[in-house]
């Protein structure tokens, strides 16, 4: 693992560039967007392969249905828009036209979570993982940096069936080494520890590492796990870690209801009942603001959720 806070890059830019590479390798790849190609960066594919790009306008339901039709005809269809629209506005079409028939449609949504920032509550998807995770046949992946994004997009393009991939709006520090990183659909231990497990994904991976470093100064050994695949959840890696540490804290840029926290609680309640603390947006909508300030307000930065970690450790020892 390599975290370079000086080197930040755009996950959306990485998505667009990878789409162009894949389009050159596979003539059956098509891309659809809902009038947000500049924001989602599918515009890169549009410029490279205009005959295989479809701007569906502000009609997300139609976009998903058209992507399903193209998949029926043998195409690998990527559909992009903001996460709040892909998961909410078009949910019925995703359910009936993509997930149920197990079609080869890749929904790659950008602008997920509270980090959408100034666009406010109407555009901050805090329920999207829950909505997509509840669908049979749907696999849910959230990469943490541009390096993981490139690998994830290649993986979903080469793997048959429906996927939901969620990307961030802001640029993020590079966590992984581009020369050595290989994506596998499982959780990955980034830092080994023995006192507490932190499971996270996406933007909060960097904050989880910072939290582990801060707790290390207090003599507390934290194991940090990157869980990019929320569904199907890598139960083996999580159970092995929690069996060792005795407690787990989940951290996510999403509601604490229905996301990674819920998935981990479901697993532990059935197989290894041990203390859990869910850190995320607590059953409320977001609001407009600079994204770093919103992360602080909703407790999604290391300085804030270190308090949650200490509270969980106290509960563990009782």
C-alpha positions as CSV (number, residue, x, y, z in Angstrom):
1,X,0.0,0.0,0.0
2,X,1.2,3.5,-0.8
3,X,-0.7,6.6,0.4
4,X,0.6,9.7,-1.3
5,X,-1.3,12.8,0.1
6,X,0.7,15.0,-2.3
7,X,-0.5,13.1,-5.3
8,X,-4.3,13.4,-5.8
9,X,-6.2,12.4,-8.9
10,X,-9.7,12.2,-10.2
11,X,-11.6,8.9,-10.1
12,X,-13.9,10.2,-12.8
13,X,-11.0,11.1,-15.1
14,X,-9.6,7.6,-14.5
15,X,-13.0,6.1,-15.4
16,X,-13.2,8.1,-18.7
17,X,-9.7,7.2,-19.7
18,X,-10.2,3.5,-19.0
19,X,-13.5,3.5,-21.0
20,X,-11.5,4.8,-24.0
21,X,-8.9,2.1,-23.6
22,X,-11.6,-0.6,-23.3
23,X,-13.5,0.8,-26.3
24,X,-10.4,0.4,-28.4
25,X,-10.0,-3.2,-27.3
26,X,-13.6,-4.3,-27.5
27,X,-15.9,-3.0,-30.3
28,X,-19.0,-4.3,-28.4
29,X,-18.6,-1.8,-25.6
30,X,-21.2,1.0,-25.7
31,X,-21.6,3.9,-23.3
32,X,-24.8,5.9,-22.3
33,X,-25.1,9.0,-20.2
34,X,-27.9,11.2,-18.9
35,X,-26.7,14.6,-20.1
36,X,-23.8,14.6,-17.7
37,X,-21.0,13.4,-19.8
38,X,-18.6,16.2,-18.8
39,X,-19.2,15.5,-15.1
40,X,-19.1,11.8,-15.4
41,X,-16.2,12.0,-17.9
42,X,-17.9,9.6,-20.3
43,X,-17.3,12.5,-22.7
44,X,-13.9,11.0,-23.3
45,X,-15.6,7.9,-24.8
46,X,-17.9,10.1,-26.8
47,X,-15.0,11.9,-28.5
48,X,-13.2,8.7,-29.2
49,X,-16.2,6.6,-30.3
50,X,-19.1,8.9,-31.2
51,X,-21.0,6.1,-32.9
52,X,-21.0,4.0,-29.7
53,X,-22.0,6.8,-27.4
54,X,-25.6,7.7,-26.6
55,X,-26.7,10.8,-24.7
56,X,-30.1,9.9,-23.3
57,X,-30.8,13.4,-22.0
58,X,-32.4,14.0,-18.6
59,X,-34.2,10.6,-18.8
60,X,-32.4,8.2,-16.5
61,X,-35.1,5.6,-16.7
62,X,-35.0,5.6,-20.5
63,X,-31.2,5.4,-20.3
64,X,-31.3,2.2,-18.2
65,X,-33.9,0.6,-20.4
66,X,-31.9,1.4,-23.5
67,X,-28.7,0.0,-21.9
68,X,-30.7,-3.2,-21.1
69,X,-31.8,-3.4,-24.8
70,X,-28.2,-3.0,-26.0
71,X,-27.1,-5.7,-23.6
72,X,-29.8,-8.0,-24.9
73,X,-28.3,-7.5,-28.4
74,X,-24.9,-8.6,-27.1
75,X,-23.3,-5.3,-26.2
76,X,-21.5,-4.5,-22.9
77,X,-23.3,-1.4,-21.9
78,X,-22.0,1.2,-19.5
79,X,-24.5,3.7,-18.1
80,X,-23.5,6.7,-16.1
81,X,-25.1,9.6,-14.3
82,X,-25.0,10.9,-10.7
83,X,-25.4,8.3,-8.0
84,X,-28.6,9.9,-6.7
85,X,-30.3,9.5,-10.1
86,X,-28.9,6.1,-11.0
87,X,-30.0,4.5,-7.8
88,X,-33.1,6.5,-7.0
89,X,-34.8,7.9,-10.1
90,X,-34.1,4.8,-12.2
91,X,-34.4,2.1,-9.5
92,X,-37.4,0.4,-11.0
93,X,-35.8,0.1,-14.4
94,X,-32.6,-1.2,-12.8
95,X,-34.5,-3.8,-10.8
96,X,-36.8,-5.1,-13.6
97,X,-34.7,-4.5,-16.7
98,X,-31.2,-5.1,-15.5
99,X,-31.0,-7.0,-12.2
100,X,-33.8,-9.5,-12.8
101,X,-32.6,-10.7,-16.2
102,X,-29.0,-10.5,-15.1
103,X,-28.0,-8.3,-18.1
104,X,-24.5,-7.2,-18.9
105,X,-25.1,-3.6,-17.8
106,X,-22.5,-1.7,-15.8
107,X,-24.0,1.3,-13.9
108,X,-21.1,3.5,-13.1
109,X,-22.4,6.4,-10.9
110,X,-20.4,9.5,-9.9
111,X,-20.9,12.1,-7.3
112,X,-21.7,9.7,-4.5
113,X,-22.2,10.6,-0.8
114,X,-21.8,13.7,1.2
115,X,-18.6,14.7,-0.8
116,X,-20.8,16.0,-3.6
117,X,-20.6,19.1,-1.4
118,X,-22.2,22.4,-2.6
119,X,-24.9,20.7,-4.7
120,X,-26.7,19.8,-1.4
121,X,-29.1,17.2,-0.2
122,X,-31.0,16.8,-3.5
123,X,-27.8,15.5,-5.1
124,X,-26.0,13.8,-2.2
125,X,-26.7,10.0,-2.6
126,X,-26.6,8.6,0.9
127,X,-29.0,5.7,0.2
128,X,-27.6,4.4,-3.1
129,X,-25.5,1.5,-1.7
130,X,-28.5,0.3,0.3
131,X,-30.8,0.5,-2.7
132,X,-28.4,-1.4,-5.0
133,X,-27.2,-3.8,-2.4
134,X,-30.8,-5.0,-1.9
135,X,-31.2,-6.1,-5.5
136,X,-30.6,-9.8,-6.3
137,X,-27.8,-10.3,-8.9
138,X,-26.4,-6.8,-8.4
139,X,-22.8,-6.5,-7.4
140,X,-21.7,-3.3,-5.7
141,X,-18.2,-1.8,-5.8
142,X,-16.7,1.5,-4.5
143,X,-13.1,2.1,-5.4
144,X,-10.9,4.2,-3.1
145,X,-8.6,6.0,-5.6
146,X,-8.0,6.4,-9.3
147,X,-5.7,3.4,-9.4
148,X,-8.3,1.1,-8.0
149,X,-10.9,2.7,-10.2
150,X,-9.0,1.8,-13.4
151,X,-8.7,-1.8,-12.2
152,X,-12.4,-2.0,-11.1
153,X,-13.7,-0.7,-14.5
154,X,-11.6,-3.3,-16.3
155,X,-12.8,-6.0,-14.0
156,X,-16.5,-5.2,-14.5
157,X,-16.1,-4.8,-18.3
158,X,-14.7,-8.3,-18.4
159,X,-17.1,-9.9,-16.0
160,X,-20.6,-10.8,-17.2
161,X,-23.7,-9.4,-15.5
162,X,-24.9,-6.3,-13.7
163,X,-22.7,-4.1,-11.6
164,X,-23.1,-0.8,-9.6
165,X,-19.9,1.1,-9.3
166,X,-19.8,4.4,-7.2
167,X,-17.2,7.1,-7.8
168,X,-16.5,10.3,-6.0
169,X,-16.8,13.9,-7.1
170,X,-13.5,15.3,-5.5
171,X,-10.0,14.2,-6.4
172,X,-8.6,11.8,-3.9
173,X,-5.1,10.9,-2.7
174,X,-3.5,7.9,-4.4
175,X,-3.5,5.0,-2.0
176,X,-2.2,2.1,-4.1
177,X,0.9,1.6,-6.2
178,X,-0.1,1.7,-9.9
179,X,2.8,-0.6,-10.8
180,X,1.8,-3.4,-8.4
181,X,-2.0,-3.1,-7.7
182,X,-4.3,-5.8,-9.0
183,X,-8.0,-5.7,-8.2
184,X,-9.6,-8.8,-6.8
185,X,-13.3,-8.9,-5.7
186,X,-12.5,-9.1,-2.0
187,X,-11.5,-7.1,1.1
188,X,-7.9,-6.2,1.6
189,X,-6.0,-5.7,4.9
190,X,-4.1,-2.4,4.5
191,X,-2.7,-2.3,8.1
192,X,-2.5,-5.2,10.5
193,X,-3.5,-4.7,14.1
194,X,-4.8,-6.6,17.1
195,X,-7.0,-4.3,19.2
196,X,-9.6,-3.0,16.8
197,X,-10.8,-3.5,13.2
198,X,-11.8,-0.6,11.0
199,X,-13.6,-1.6,7.8
200,X,-14.2,1.1,5.2
201,X,-14.1,1.9,1.5
202,X,-13.9,4.9,-0.9
203,X,-13.0,8.3,0.4
204,X,-12.9,7.2,4.0
205,X,-10.0,4.8,3.5
206,X,-7.5,7.6,3.9
207,X,-9.2,8.8,7.0
208,X,-9.2,5.3,8.5
209,X,-5.5,5.0,8.0
210,X,-5.0,8.4,9.7
211,X,-7.2,7.2,12.6
212,X,-5.0,4.1,12.9
213,X,-1.9,6.2,13.0
214,X,-3.4,8.5,15.7
215,X,-4.4,5.6,17.8
216,X,-1.0,4.0,17.4
217,X,0.4,7.0,19.3
218,X,-1.9,6.0,22.2
219,X,-0.6,2.4,22.1
220,X,-3.7,1.0,20.3
221,X,-3.1,-1.4,17.4
222,X,-5.8,-0.9,14.7
223,X,-6.3,-3.2,11.7
224,X,-7.6,-1.3,8.6
225,X,-9.5,-3.2,5.9
226,X,-10.4,-1.7,2.5
227,X,-13.7,-3.3,1.5
228,X,-14.4,-2.1,-2.1
229,X,-16.9,-4.8,-2.8
230,X,-19.9,-4.2,-0.6
231,X,-21.8,-7.0,-2.3
232,X,-21.0,-9.8,-2.3
233,X,-19.3,-9.1,1.0
234,X,-16.0,-10.8,1.7
235,X,-17.1,-12.3,5.0
236,X,-14.0,-14.5,5.4
237,X,-11.5,-11.6,5.6
238,X,-13.8,-9.6,7.9
239,X,-14.5,-12.5,10.2
240,X,-10.8,-13.4,10.4
241,X,-10.0,-9.8,11.4
242,X,-12.7,-9.4,14.0
243,X,-12.0,-12.8,15.5
244,X,-8.5,-11.5,16.1
245,X,-9.3,-7.9,17.3
246,X,-12.6,-8.6,19.1
247,X,-14.4,-5.5,17.7
248,X,-15.1,-3.7,14.4
249,X,-15.9,-0.1,13.4
250,X,-17.3,0.5,10.0
251,X,-16.8,3.9,8.3
252,X,-18.6,5.0,5.2
253,X,-19.7,8.0,3.2
254,X,-23.3,6.8,3.3
255,X,-26.1,6.3,5.6
256,X,-25.4,3.9,8.5
257,X,-28.6,2.2,7.3
258,X,-28.2,-0.4,4.6
259,X,-24.6,0.1,3.6
260,X,-21.3,-1.5,4.7
261,X,-22.2,-1.1,8.4
262,X,-25.4,-3.1,7.9
263,X,-23.7,-5.7,5.9
264,X,-21.1,-6.3,8.6
265,X,-23.7,-6.3,11.3
266,X,-25.7,-8.9,9.5
267,X,-22.7,-11.1,9.1
268,X,-21.5,-10.8,12.6
269,X,-24.9,-11.3,14.2
270,X,-25.2,-14.7,12.5
271,X,-21.6,-15.9,12.7
272,X,-19.6,-14.0,15.3
273,X,-21.5,-11.7,17.7
274,X,-19.0,-9.1,18.8
275,X,-19.1,-5.3,19.4
276,X,-19.8,-3.2,16.3
277,X,-19.9,0.6,15.8
278,X,-21.3,2.1,12.6
279,X,-19.8,5.4,11.5
280,X,-21.6,7.3,8.7
281,X,-24.4,9.7,8.1
282,X,-26.9,8.9,10.9
283,X,-30.4,8.7,9.2
284,X,-30.5,12.3,7.9
285,X,-30.1,14.1,4.6
286,X,-27.0,16.1,3.7
287,X,-26.7,19.8,3.1
288,X,-24.8,22.2,0.9
289,X,-21.3,23.0,1.9
290,X,-17.6,22.6,1.1
291,X,-17.0,18.8,1.1
292,X,-14.2,18.8,3.7
293,X,-16.4,20.8,6.1
294,X,-19.3,18.4,5.5
295,X,-17.0,15.4,6.3
296,X,-16.2,17.0,9.6
297,X,-19.8,17.9,10.4
298,X,-21.0,14.4,9.7
299,X,-18.1,12.8,11.6
300,X,-16.4,11.3,8.6
301,X,-12.8,12.5,9.3
302,X,-10.2,10.8,11.5
303,X,-10.3,13.5,14.1
304,X,-14.0,12.9,14.6
305,X,-14.3,9.2,14.5
306,X,-11.3,8.5,16.7
307,X,-13.9,9.2,19.4
308,X,-16.1,6.4,18.1
309,X,-13.1,4.1,18.1
310,X,-12.2,4.8,21.7
311,X,-15.9,4.4,22.7
312,X,-16.0,1.0,21.0
313,X,-12.8,-0.1,22.7
314,X,-14.2,0.8,26.0
315,X,-17.3,-1.3,25.2
316,X,-15.1,-4.1,24.1
317,X,-13.3,-4.3,27.5
318,X,-16.5,-4.3,29.6
